[in-house]
Amino acid sequence: MIIKNVQTIDASSPEGLDGVRMRVAIGRAEEAPRFVLRHFTLDAGCATPRHAHWWEHEIYVIEGEGEAYTGDGFKPICAGDTIYVPPDEEHQFRNSGSAPLKFICVIPHID
Amino acid sequence: MIIKNVQTIDASSPEGLDGVRMRVAIGRAEEAPRFVLRHFTLDAGCATPRHAHWWEHEIYVIEGEGEAYTGDGFKPICAGDTIYVPPDEEHQFRNSGSAPLKFICVIPHID
């Protein structure tokens, strides 16, 4: 068993995006065989890229307020929400509040 | 994309355990192809079963205070902790605080 607090994990900025920090908590380094648990922090006004890819997202919103882009436009998300993004569906997440938006996002191994 | 708040999901009690509630947020019903995102609430003093199985757990602690059983005994867990339980490793989680212990637990499809 490996226990670690997310705050002890080094953060990276996917695609160099300002105000978006990703922490890989459980993945290949922990010898997890199937999927990867990542922790995201989006500063106020910041967003992830709008894109689509072959893998799914399974998300839990920890705190903050934001919006999720779907084919139907943006929909509100908040703490306690779970979000399923199927494979190949275009999506984007942005922080529409004044505090950080934090969520867990699980994906399969993609490398 | 499917967005739902965990509080809107019906809860079940794994193995009929008192004070342990599981909500399956994303799984086969959502046509998720690979893994299942579940939300657990343990009331004060309550615990999950001590067991081992072929599948891994990838966990994020949302709120509360508890302890995780490993081969080395119980270790403290709290909000912001991530926990990786490898396949076939004995484990158990219990609430050692006075408020509910809540966590996300992701597993592969097991049925």
gemmi code that builds the backbone of each chain (N, CA, C; Angstrom):
import gemmi

chains = {
    "A": [
        ("MET", (0.837, -1.197, 0.000), (0.000, 0.000, 0.000), (0.876, 1.253, 0.000)),
        ("ILE", (0.495, 2.195, -0.816), (1.225, 3.462, -0.874), (0.262, 4.585, -0.504)),
        ("ILE", (0.592, 5.312, 0.560), (-0.223, 6.442, 1.005), (0.597, 7.710, 0.820)),
        ("LYS", (0.042, 8.666, 0.105), (0.735, 9.969, 0.038), (-0.282, 11.079, -0.140)),
        ("ASN", (0.049, 12.232, 0.436), (-0.845, 13.374, 0.294), (-0.551, 14.071, -1.030)),
        ("VAL", (-1.598, 14.500, -1.718), (-1.387, 15.119, -3.031), (-0.494, 16.351, -2.941)),
        ("GLN", (-0.502, 17.016, -1.792), (0.304, 18.232, -1.690), (1.798, 17.935, -1.692)),
        ("THR", (2.176, 16.678, -1.486), (3.598, 16.311, -1.500), (4.082, 15.927, -2.897)),
        ("ILE", (3.171, 15.925, -3.862), (3.501, 15.457, -5.216), (3.865, 16.657, -6.097)),
        ("ASP", (4.955, 16.547, -6.838), (5.341, 17.614, -7.763), (4.259, 17.803, -8.822)),
        ("ALA", (3.980, 19.068, -9.145), (2.962, 19.383, -10.142), (3.602, 19.724, -11.477)),
        ("SER", (2.881, 19.415, -12.553), (3.288, 19.856, -13.883), (2.121, 20.604, -14.518)),
        ("SER", (2.413, 21.358, -15.575), (1.354, 22.096, -16.273), (1.136, 21.467, -17.635)),
        ("PRO", (0.014, 20.741, -17.822), (-0.224, 20.084, -19.109), (-0.191, 21.103, -20.248)),
        ("GLU", (0.566, 20.788, -21.269), (0.697, 21.667, -22.444), (1.168, 23.069, -22.058)),
        ("GLY", (1.826, 23.182, -20.891), (2.358, 24.465, -20.474), (1.323, 25.508, -20.113)),
        ("LEU", (0.111, 25.053, -19.844), (-0.986, 25.991, -19.567), (-0.782, 26.739, -18.256)),
        ("ASP", (-0.934, 28.043, -18.295), (-0.869, 28.838, -17.080), (-2.055, 28.515, -16.178)),
        ("GLY", (-1.784, 28.387, -14.890), (-2.870, 28.235, -13.929), (-3.500, 26.864, -13.888)),
        ("VAL", (-2.882, 25.883, -14.553), (-3.386, 24.503, -14.519), (-2.265, 23.611, -14.009)),
        ("ARG", (-2.501, 22.948, -12.893), (-1.483, 22.090, -12.304), (-2.012, 20.664, -12.164)),
        ("MET", (-1.209, 19.718, -12.633), (-1.580, 18.302, -12.570), (-0.585, 17.567, -11.688)),
        ("ARG", (-1.108, 16.719, -10.810), (-0.268, 15.865, -9.972), (-0.666, 14.404, -10.230)),
        ("VAL", (0.282, 13.614, -10.694), (0.015, 12.191, -10.937), (0.236, 11.448, -9.628)),
        ("ALA", (-0.859, 10.987, -9.022), (-0.779, 10.390, -7.687), (-0.515, 8.893, -7.750)),
        ("ILE", (-1.195, 8.208, -8.663), (-1.058, 6.747, -8.771), (-1.001, 6.402, -10.248)),
        ("GLY", (0.117, 5.784, -10.653), (0.272, 5.446, -12.063), (1.362, 4.411, -12.242)),
        ("ARG", (2.103, 4.520, -13.325), (3.149, 3.521, -13.613), (4.233, 3.506, -12.530)),
        ("ALA", (4.546, 4.666, -11.975), (5.604, 4.721, -10.962), (5.247, 3.885, -9.735)),
        ("GLU", (3.939, 3.742, -9.486), (3.469, 2.943, -8.347), (3.139, 1.510, -8.785)),
        ("GLU", (3.406, 1.209, -10.058), (3.145, -0.109, -10.650), (1.656, -0.423, -10.724)),
        ("ALA", (0.845, 0.619, -10.801), (-0.593, 0.408, -10.999), (-0.810, -0.219, -12.386)),
        ("PRO", (-1.551, -1.319, -12.467), (-1.573, -2.073, -13.718), (-2.502, -1.533, -14.796)),
        ("ARG", (-3.486, -0.728, -14.415), (-4.529, -0.429, -15.403), (-4.862, 1.037, -15.593)),
        ("PHE", (-4.913, 1.830, -14.525), (-5.382, 3.208, -14.685), (-4.612, 4.153, -13.769)),
        ("VAL", (-4.779, 5.438, -14.056), (-3.935, 6.492, -13.474), (-4.831, 7.507, -12.769)),
        ("LEU", (-4.520, 7.792, -11.513), (-5.284, 8.769, -10.749), (-4.493, 10.076, -10.696)),
        ("ARG", (-5.089, 11.108, -11.259), (-4.437, 12.421, -11.310), (-5.275, 13.446, -10.554)),
        ("HIS", (-4.592, 14.437, -9.971), (-5.240, 15.524, -9.235), (-4.979, 16.820, -9.974)),
        ("PHE", (-6.037, 17.566, -10.280), (-5.904, 18.828, -11.011), (-6.309, 20.012, -10.140)),
        ("THR", (-5.575, 21.110, -10.315), (-5.963, 22.395, -9.735), (-6.006, 23.426, -10.865)),
        ("LEU", (-7.144, 24.088, -11.011), (-7.279, 25.177, -11.992), (-7.484, 26.470, -11.213)),
        ("ASP", (-6.604, 27.444, -11.455), (-6.791, 28.744, -10.821), (-8.002, 29.452, -11.427)),
        ("ALA", (-8.487, 30.465, -10.717), (-9.656, 31.223, -11.198), (-9.402, 31.724, -12.613)),
        ("GLY", (-10.377, 31.525, -13.475), (-10.290, 32.009, -14.852), (-9.537, 31.103, -15.800)),
        ("CYS", (-8.994, 30.010, -15.297), (-8.159, 29.131, -16.137), (-8.941, 27.915, -16.619)),
        ("ALA", (-8.423, 27.300, -17.681), (-9.151, 26.194, -18.322), (-8.185, 25.158, -18.868)),
        ("THR", (-8.680, 23.932, -19.004), (-7.938, 22.874, -19.689), (-8.155, 23.035, -21.201)),
        ("PRO", (-7.358, 22.354, -22.023), (-7.555, 22.452, -23.473), (-8.913, 21.857, -23.895)),
        ("ARG", (-9.472, 22.360, -24.963), (-10.662, 21.718, -25.540), (-10.174, 20.706, -26.571)),
        ("HIS", (-10.451, 19.443, -26.307), (-9.919, 18.410, -27.194), (-10.724, 17.119, -27.046)),
        ("ALA", (-10.355, 16.126, -27.840), (-10.948, 14.787, -27.755), (-9.815, 13.780, -27.943)),
        ("HIS", (-9.986, 12.566, -27.406), (-8.960, 11.527, -27.513), (-9.618, 10.169, -27.279)),
        ("TRP", (-8.864, 9.117, -27.511), (-9.453, 7.774, -27.498), (-9.823, 7.291, -26.096)),
        ("TRP", (-9.273, 7.930, -25.061), (-9.503, 7.431, -23.707), (-10.580, 8.247, -22.996)),
        ("GLU", (-11.203, 7.599, -22.032), (-12.258, 8.206, -21.230), (-11.677, 8.982, -20.048)),
        ("HIS", (-12.516, 9.835, -19.444), (-12.218, 10.470, -18.170), (-13.286, 10.054, -17.161)),
        ("GLU", (-12.854, 9.758, -15.937), (-13.785, 9.594, -14.816), (-13.324, 10.584, -13.750)),
        ("ILE", (-14.203, 11.546, -13.465), (-13.813, 12.739, -12.698), (-14.665, 12.889, -11.448)),
        ("TYR", (-14.036, 13.353, -10.376), (-14.756, 13.757, -9.174), (-14.298, 15.161, -8.794)),
        ("VAL", (-15.253, 16.079, -8.632), (-14.918, 17.463, -8.293), (-14.821, 17.595, -6.773)),
        ("ILE", (-13.632, 17.991, -6.304), (-13.359, 18.072, -4.870), (-13.834, 19.399, -4.294)),
        ("GLU", (-13.470, 20.491, -4.941), (-13.894, 21.805, -4.456), (-13.835, 22.825, -5.581)),
        ("GLY", (-14.589, 23.908, -5.386), (-14.614, 24.972, -6.369), (-15.839, 24.912, -7.258)),
        ("GLU", (-15.875, 25.862, -8.194), (-16.993, 25.950, -9.133), (-16.443, 26.114, -10.539)),
        ("GLY", (-17.059, 25.445, -11.485), (-16.567, 25.539, -12.843), (-17.618, 25.203, -13.859)),
        ("GLU", (-17.134, 24.979, -15.073), (-18.020, 24.614, -16.171), (-17.336, 23.547, -17.009)),
        ("ALA", (-18.133, 22.620, -17.503), (-17.634, 21.559, -18.368), (-18.226, 21.747, -19.760)),
        ("TYR", (-17.345, 21.787, -20.771), (-17.825, 21.907, -22.148), (-18.215, 20.546, -22.691)),
        ("THR", (-19.389, 20.507, -23.266), (-19.850, 19.308, -23.955), (-20.305, 19.757, -25.338)),
        ("GLY", (-20.759, 18.841, -26.147), (-21.275, 19.212, -27.462), (-22.421, 20.209, -27.360)),
        ("ASP", (-23.060, 20.291, -26.211), (-24.198, 21.189, -26.013), (-23.797, 22.516, -25.371)),
        ("GLY", (-22.514, 22.794, -25.283), (-22.067, 24.028, -24.632), (-21.571, 23.753, -23.230)),
        ("PHE", (-21.458, 24.800, -22.436), (-20.925, 24.657, -21.080), (-22.031, 24.352, -20.074)),
        ("LYS", (-21.722, 23.444, -19.158), (-22.652, 23.113, -18.073), (-21.934, 23.309, -16.736)),
        ("PRO", (-22.657, 23.748, -15.706), (-22.005, 24.019, -14.421), (-21.568, 22.738, -13.718)),
        ("ILE", (-20.445, 22.810, -13.020), (-19.961, 21.714, -12.175), (-19.535, 22.296, -10.831)),
        ("CYS", (-19.675, 21.474, -9.794), (-19.298, 21.933, -8.454), (-18.881, 20.742, -7.605)),
        ("ALA", (-18.420, 21.033, -6.396), (-17.941, 19.990, -5.489), (-18.993, 18.906, -5.307)),
        ("GLY", (-18.551, 17.657, -5.361), (-19.466, 16.533, -5.223), (-19.980, 16.001, -6.542)),
        ("ASP", (-19.693, 16.708, -7.624), (-20.125, 16.221, -8.944), (-19.151, 15.165, -9.461)),
        ("THR", (-19.725, 14.171, -10.142), (-18.920, 13.227, -10.905), (-19.214, 13.479, -12.382)),
        ("ILE", (-18.177, 13.304, -13.196), (-18.292, 13.604, -14.620), (-17.699, 12.442, -15.399)),
        ("TYR", (-18.505, 11.867, -16.291), (-17.984, 10.830, -17.177), (-17.869, 11.404, -18.582)),
        ("VAL", (-16.647, 11.383, -19.118), (-16.407, 11.799, -20.500), (-16.065, 10.543, -21.295)),
        ("PRO", (-16.955, 10.107, -22.192), (-16.685, 8.888, -22.970), (-15.506, 9.088, -23.925)),
        ("PRO", (-14.916, 7.989, -24.393), (-13.854, 8.088, -25.389), (-14.300, 8.915, -26.596)),
        ("ASP", (-13.386, 9.708, -27.137), (-13.578, 10.444, -28.395), (-14.572, 11.594, -28.308)),
        ("GLU", (-15.005, 11.971, -27.108), (-15.944, 13.090, -26.984), (-15.170, 14.372, -26.647)),
        ("GLU", (-15.467, 15.426, -27.381), (-14.810, 16.710, -27.127), (-15.207, 17.232, -25.742)),
        ("HIS", (-14.227, 17.822, -25.036), (-14.505, 18.288, -23.673), (-13.495, 19.345, -23.263)),
        ("GLN", (-13.860, 20.102, -22.269), (-13.001, 21.132, -21.691), (-13.551, 21.481, -20.316)),
        ("PHE", (-12.675, 21.867, -19.408), (-13.110, 22.273, -18.059), (-12.514, 23.632, -17.745)),
        ("ARG", (-13.324, 24.513, -17.169), (-12.798, 25.823, -16.798), (-13.325, 26.231, -15.433)),
        ("ASN", (-12.522, 27.049, -14.770), (-12.872, 27.544, -13.444), (-13.651, 28.848, -13.607)),
        ("SER", (-14.914, 28.840, -13.208), (-15.760, 30.034, -13.335), (-15.944, 30.732, -11.993)),
        ("GLY", (-15.244, 30.245, -10.966), (-15.385, 30.835, -9.636), (-14.201, 31.716, -9.291)),
        ("SER", (-14.103, 32.076, -8.008), (-13.005, 32.938, -7.569), (-11.956, 32.160, -6.768)),
        ("ALA", (-12.264, 30.924, -6.421), (-11.325, 30.062, -5.689), (-10.822, 28.973, -6.639)),
        ("PRO", (-9.751, 28.263, -6.260), (-9.286, 27.176, -7.131), (-10.355, 26.105, -7.350)),
        ("LEU", (-10.361, 25.544, -8.534), (-11.208, 24.394, -8.867), (-10.315, 23.159, -8.817)),
        ("LYS", (-10.704, 22.191, -7.981), (-9.874, 20.997, -7.815), (-10.687, 19.751, -8.134)),
        ("PHE", (-10.085, 18.857, -8.882), (-10.783, 17.602, -9.195), (-9.801, 16.461, -9.403)),
        ("ILE", (-10.337, 15.261, -9.205), (-9.625, 14.027, -9.526), (-10.052, 13.606, -10.929)),
        ("CYS", (-9.097, 13.164, -11.739), (-9.418, 12.690, -13.092), (-8.669, 11.391, -13.338)),
        ("VAL", (-9.411, 10.319, -13.559), (-8.825, 8.991, -13.760), (-8.893, 8.639, -15.244)),
        ("ILE", (-7.777, 8.144, -15.758), (-7.687, 7.711, -17.159), (-7.000, 6.346, -17.208)),
        ("PRO", (-7.173, 5.607, -18.306), (-6.369, 4.384, -18.468), (-4.927, 4.765, -18.777)),
        ("HIS", (-4.023, 3.799, -18.702), (-2.660, 4.048, -19.169), (-2.719, 4.419, -20.646)),
        ("ILE", (-2.062, 5.527, -20.998), (-2.084, 5.957, -22.402), (-0.684, 5.925, -23.005)),
        ("ASP", (0.289, 5.435, -22.234), (1.644, 5.306, -22.777), (2.274, 4.015, -22.299)),
    ],
    "B": [
        ("MET", (-21.227, 13.187, -22.356), (-20.785, 13.514, -21.001), (-21.947, 13.339, -20.027)),
        ("ILE", (-21.647, 12.732, -18.902), (-22.669, 12.547, -17.869), (-22.181, 13.248, -16.602)),
        ("ILE", (-22.977, 14.208, -16.124), (-22.646, 14.928, -14.898), (-23.706, 14.597, -13.860)),
        ("LYS", (-23.292, 14.124, -12.707), (-24.265, 13.938, -11.624), (-23.583, 14.124, -10.277)),
        ("ASN", (-24.338, 14.656, -9.343), (-23.798, 14.846, -8.006), (-23.924, 13.544, -7.231)),
        ("VAL", (-22.916, 13.195, -6.464), (-22.945, 11.915, -5.753), (-24.142, 11.818, -4.807)),
        ("GLN", (-24.610, 12.966, -4.316), (-25.725, 12.916, -3.370), (-27.031, 12.474, -4.023)),
        ("THR", (-27.093, 12.490, -5.350), (-28.304, 12.065, -6.065), (-28.288, 10.569, -6.371)),
        ("ILE", (-27.186, 9.892, -6.014), (-27.027, 8.475, -6.357), (-27.474, 7.600, -5.189)),
        ("ASP", (-28.268, 6.576, -5.477), (-28.689, 5.647, -4.429), (-27.473, 4.945, -3.831)),
        ("ALA", (-27.494, 4.794, -2.508), (-26.389, 4.140, -1.810), (-26.743, 2.705, -1.466)),
        ("SER", (-25.720, 1.862, -1.432), (-25.885, 0.492, -0.928), (-24.846, 0.271, 0.163)),
        ("SER", (-25.055, -0.770, 0.955), (-24.107, -1.112, 2.022), (-23.389, -2.395, 1.642)),
        ("PRO", (-22.119, -2.313, 1.276), (-21.385, -3.517, 0.883), (-21.415, -4.568, 1.998)),
        ("GLU", (-21.777, -5.780, 1.649), (-21.854, -6.889, 2.606), (-22.781, -6.573, 3.783)),
        ("GLY", (-23.706, -5.617, 3.567), (-24.665, -5.285, 4.610), (-24.076, -4.594, 5.822)),
        ("LEU", (-22.900, -4.020, 5.664), (-22.207, -3.392, 6.797), (-22.941, -2.144, 7.281)),
        ("ASP", (-23.144, -2.063, 8.568), (-23.730, -0.862, 9.159), (-22.764, 0.312, 9.019)),
        ("GLY", (-23.305, 1.460, 8.647), (-22.498, 2.675, 8.655), (-21.536, 2.802, 7.498)),
        ("VAL", (-21.670, 1.928, 6.488), (-20.829, 2.017, 5.291), (-21.748, 2.143, 4.081)),
        ("ARG", (-21.619, 3.251, 3.359), (-22.476, 3.483, 2.194), (-21.614, 3.673, 0.944)),
        ("MET", (-21.984, 2.928, -0.104), (-21.265, 3.009, -1.376), (-22.199, 3.531, -2.453)),
        ("ARG", (-21.705, 4.484, -3.243), (-22.454, 4.993, -4.392), (-21.619, 4.763, -5.649)),
        ("VAL", (-22.160, 4.011, -6.580), (-21.454, 3.767, -7.844), (-21.790, 4.919, -8.787)),
        ("ALA", (-20.789, 5.772, -9.040), (-21.043, 6.990, -9.812), (-20.862, 6.765, -11.307)),
        ("ILE", (-19.791, 6.044, -11.670), (-19.494, 5.812, -13.089), (-19.081, 4.359, -13.249)),
        ("GLY", (-19.827, 3.621, -14.065), (-19.534, 2.201, -14.232), (-20.226, 1.662, -15.471)),
        ("ARG", (-20.665, 0.418, -15.408), (-21.277, -0.201, -16.588), (-22.542, 0.531, -17.019)),
        ("ALA", (-23.309, 1.049, -16.058), (-24.555, 1.743, -16.410), (-24.287, 2.960, -17.286)),
        ("GLU", (-23.100, 3.554, -17.131), (-22.725, 4.725, -17.930), (-21.931, 4.308, -19.167)),
        ("GLU", (-21.783, 2.978, -19.352), (-21.018, 2.411, -20.471), (-19.531, 2.742, -20.385)),
        ("ALA", (-19.041, 2.964, -19.177), (-17.599, 3.170, -18.988), (-16.886, 1.862, -19.343)),
        ("PRO", (-15.867, 1.914, -20.194), (-15.313, 0.674, -20.748), (-14.343, -0.075, -19.856)),
        ("ARG", (-13.740, 0.609, -18.881), (-12.609, -0.027, -18.207), (-12.655, -0.029, -16.691)),
        ("PHE", (-13.105, 1.061, -16.061), (-13.013, 1.125, -14.602), (-14.219, 1.836, -14.008)),
        ("VAL", (-14.361, 1.699, -12.698), (-15.571, 2.086, -11.980), (-15.205, 3.075, -10.881)),
        ("LEU", (-15.891, 4.206, -10.862), (-15.641, 5.218, -9.834), (-16.748, 5.127, -8.791)),
        ("ARG", (-16.350, 4.821, -7.557), (-17.311, 4.666, -6.455), (-17.005, 5.683, -5.360)),
        ("HIS", (-18.048, 6.107, -4.668), (-17.930, 7.064, -3.551), (-18.354, 6.360, -2.273)),
        ("PHE", (-17.504, 6.400, -1.252), (-17.795, 5.739, 0.025), (-17.967, 6.753, 1.146)),
        ("THR", (-18.912, 6.459, 2.033), (-19.058, 7.197, 3.285), (-19.023, 6.195, 4.423)),
        ("LEU", (-18.111, 6.412, 5.368), (-18.045, 5.578, 6.575), (-18.415, 6.446, 7.765)),
        ("ASP", (-19.429, 6.042, 8.494), (-19.785, 6.770, 9.710), (-18.704, 6.566, 10.781)),
        ("ALA", (-18.714, 7.449, 11.774), (-17.725, 7.364, 12.856), (-17.735, 5.962, 13.463)),
        ("GLY", (-16.566, 5.410, 13.637), (-16.435, 4.092, 14.260), (-16.628, 2.917, 13.325)),
        ("CYS", (-16.970, 3.182, 12.080), (-17.285, 2.091, 11.138), (-16.099, 1.776, 10.227)),
        ("ALA", (-16.125, 0.570, 9.663), (-14.994, 0.091, 8.870), (-15.468, -0.760, 7.700)),
        ("THR", (-14.626, -0.830, 6.669), (-14.850, -1.755, 5.562), (-14.326, -3.136, 5.970)),
        ("PRO", (-14.664, -4.187, 5.221), (-14.140, -5.513, 5.565), (-12.616, -5.585, 5.383)),
        ("ARG", (-11.961, -6.426, 6.173), (-10.543, -6.690, 5.936), (-10.453, -7.869, 4.976)),
        ("HIS", (-9.932, -7.618, 3.793), (-9.904, -8.673, 2.774), (-8.837, -8.390, 1.717)),
        ("ALA", (-8.689, -9.314, 0.788), (-7.798, -9.150, -0.359), (-8.522, -9.700, -1.583)),
        ("HIS", (-8.148, -9.220, -2.769), (-8.792, -9.664, -4.020), (-7.868, -9.353, -5.186)),
        ("TRP", (-8.206, -9.855, -6.345), (-7.290, -9.740, -7.490), (-7.180, -8.328, -8.045)),
        ("TRP", (-8.120, -7.437, -7.700), (-8.102, -6.109, -8.308), (-7.513, -5.067, -7.348)),
        ("GLU", (-6.979, -4.034, -7.945), (-6.381, -2.931, -7.211), (-7.434, -1.904, -6.784)),
        ("HIS", (-7.045, -1.044, -5.822), (-7.816, 0.143, -5.458), (-6.965, 1.383, -5.723)),
        ("GLU", (-7.600, 2.393, -6.286), (-6.966, 3.717, -6.353), (-7.935, 4.678, -5.666)),
        ("ILE", (-7.460, 5.259, -4.556), (-8.343, 5.963, -3.611), (-7.907, 7.403, -3.430)),
        ("TYR", (-8.905, 8.278, -3.282), (-8.645, 9.669, -2.878), (-9.555, 9.987, -1.698)),
        ("VAL", (-8.961, 10.459, -0.595), (-9.741, 10.776, 0.609), (-10.258, 12.208, 0.506)),
        ("ILE", (-11.583, 12.354, 0.522), (-12.228, 13.660, 0.340), (-12.305, 14.424, 1.659)),
        ("GLU", (-12.788, 13.765, 2.693), (-12.875, 14.435, 3.993), (-12.930, 13.404, 5.107)),
        ("GLY", (-12.577, 13.883, 6.328), (-12.612, 12.993, 7.478), (-11.231, 12.470, 7.841)),
        ("GLU", (-11.226, 11.659, 8.885), (-9.981, 11.067, 9.370), (-10.187, 9.582, 9.588)),
        ("GLY", (-9.177, 8.812, 9.226), (-9.329, 7.374, 9.379), (-7.996, 6.676, 9.445)),
        ("GLU", (-8.079, 5.357, 9.268), (-6.890, 4.529, 9.289), (-7.015, 3.457, 8.208)),
        ("ALA", (-5.886, 3.152, 7.596), (-5.835, 2.114, 6.567), (-4.994, 0.959, 7.087)),
        ("TYR", (-5.562, -0.242, 7.030), (-4.814, -1.426, 7.460), (-3.936, -1.922, 6.328)),
        ("THR", (-2.683, -2.141, 6.662), (-1.751, -2.756, 5.713), (-1.119, -3.938, 6.437)),
        ("GLY", (-0.231, -4.622, 5.791), (0.465, -5.723, 6.443), (1.226, -5.260, 7.681)),
        ("ASP", (1.505, -3.961, 7.757), (2.266, -3.408, 8.891), (1.364, -2.823, 9.969)),
        ("GLY", (0.070, -3.078, 9.909), (-0.843, -2.494, 10.887), (-1.576, -1.301, 10.302)),
        ("PHE", (-2.178, -0.515, 11.182), (-2.972, 0.630, 10.723), (-2.108, 1.886, 10.583)),
        ("LYS", (-2.378, 2.624, 9.511), (-1.693, 3.895, 9.292), (-2.740, 4.985, 9.111)),
        ("PRO", (-2.457, 6.216, 9.578), (-3.459, 7.284, 9.499), (-3.684, 7.755, 8.069)),
        ("ILE", (-4.930, 8.105, 7.760), (-5.277, 8.713, 6.474), (-6.174, 9.923, 6.740)),
        ("CYS", (-6.076, 10.913, 5.860), (-6.893, 12.118, 6.022), (-7.166, 12.745, 4.658)),
        ("ALA", (-7.968, 13.794, 4.649), (-8.350, 14.466, 3.402), (-7.110, 14.864, 2.607)),
        ("GLY", (-7.160, 14.614, 1.318), (-6.033, 14.938, 0.449), (-5.080, 13.780, 0.243)),
        ("ASP", (-5.264, 12.699, 0.989), (-4.401, 11.525, 0.809), (-4.873, 10.695, -0.380)),
        ("THR", (-3.914, 10.144, -1.093), (-4.199, 9.136, -2.100), (-3.638, 7.814, -1.601)),
        ("ILE", (-4.331, 6.746, -1.915), (-3.951, 5.421, -1.407), (-3.982, 4.437, -2.563)),
        ("TYR", (-2.857, 3.772, -2.791), (-2.831, 2.714, -3.795), (-2.749, 1.365, -3.089)),
        ("VAL", (-3.719, 0.518, -3.347), (-3.722, -0.844, -2.820), (-3.491, -1.782, -4.002)),
        ("PRO", (-2.316, -2.425, -4.085), (-2.037, -3.321, -5.210), (-2.943, -4.554, -5.183)),
        ("PRO", (-3.067, -5.226, -6.325), (-3.823, -6.475, -6.361), (-3.332, -7.455, -5.301)),
        ("ASP", (-4.266, -8.178, -4.704), (-3.975, -9.283, -3.780), (-3.395, -8.851, -2.433)),
        ("GLU", (-3.398, -7.562, -2.125), (-2.875, -7.116, -0.831), (-4.028, -6.927, 0.158)),
        ("GLU", (-3.860, -7.492, 1.349), (-4.903, -7.354, 2.374), (-5.034, -5.880, 2.790)),
        ("HIS", (-6.283, -5.437, 2.997), (-6.498, -4.028, 3.333), (-7.838, -3.852, 4.035)),
        ("GLN", (-7.949, -2.753, 4.732), (-9.183, -2.380, 5.430), (-9.101, -0.882, 5.718)),
        ("PHE", (-10.263, -0.234, 5.750), (-10.317, 1.193, 6.067), (-11.329, 1.410, 7.178)),
        ("ARG", (-10.950, 2.249, 8.158), (-11.895, 2.532, 9.222), (-11.859, 4.016, 9.572)),
        ("ASN", (-12.994, 4.489, 10.047), (-13.139, 5.883, 10.449), (-12.736, 6.006, 11.913)),
        ("SER", (-11.668, 6.752, 12.162), (-11.189, 6.943, 13.536), (-11.552, 8.325, 14.078)),
        ("GLY", (-12.323, 9.087, 13.307), (-12.699, 10.427, 13.733), (-14.130, 10.482, 14.231)),
        ("SER", (-14.637, 11.696, 14.370), (-16.005, 11.869, 14.861), (-16.962, 12.301, 13.746)),
        ("ALA", (-16.424, 12.650, 12.587), (-17.237, 13.039, 11.429), (-17.174, 11.929, 10.384)),
        ("PRO", (-18.051, 11.938, 9.391), (-17.966, 10.909, 8.345), (-16.617, 10.935, 7.618)),
        ("LEU", (-16.157, 9.776, 7.241), (-14.972, 9.625, 6.401), (-15.467, 9.355, 4.979)),
        ("LYS", (-15.046, 10.189, 4.041), (-15.525, 10.044, 2.661), (-14.343, 9.890, 1.726)),
        ("PHE", (-14.467, 8.954, 0.798), (-13.386, 8.781, -0.184), (-13.928, 8.233, -1.493)),
        ("ILE", (-13.148, 8.503, -2.544), (-13.378, 7.916, -3.860), (-12.520, 6.660, -3.964)),
        ("CYS", (-13.075, 5.589, -4.513), (-12.319, 4.355, -4.704), (-12.586, 3.841, -6.115)),
        ("VAL", (-11.536, 3.773, -6.920), (-11.668, 3.334, -8.308), (-11.136, 1.909, -8.439)),
        ("ILE", (-11.892, 1.085, -9.133), (-11.503, -0.308, -9.372), (-11.759, -0.642, -10.850)),
        ("PRO", (-11.112, -1.693, -11.372), (-11.475, -2.140, -12.716), (-12.847, -2.828, -12.671)),
        ("HIS", (-13.427, -3.042, -13.849), (-14.643, -3.857, -13.877), (-14.332, -5.240, -13.309)),
        ("ILE", (-15.138, -5.685, -12.375), (-14.879, -6.999, -11.765), (-16.007, -7.964, -12.059)),
        ("ASP", (-16.962, -7.557, -12.886), (-18.067, -8.463, -13.266), (-18.404, -8.281, -14.725)),
    ],
}
model = gemmi.Model(1)
for chain_id, residues in chains.items():
    chain = gemmi.Chain(chain_id)
    for i, (resn, *xyz) in enumerate(residues, 1):
        res = gemmi.Residue()
        res.name, res.seqid = resn, gemmi.SeqId(i, " ")
        for name, pos in zip(("N", "CA", "C"), xyz):
            atom = gemmi.Atom()
            atom.name, atom.element = name, gemmi.Element(name[0])
            atom.pos, atom.b_iso = gemmi.Position(*pos), 0.0
            res.add_atom(atom)
        chain.add_residue(res)
    model.add_chain(chain)
structure = gemmi.Structure()
structure.add_model(model)
structure.setup_entities()
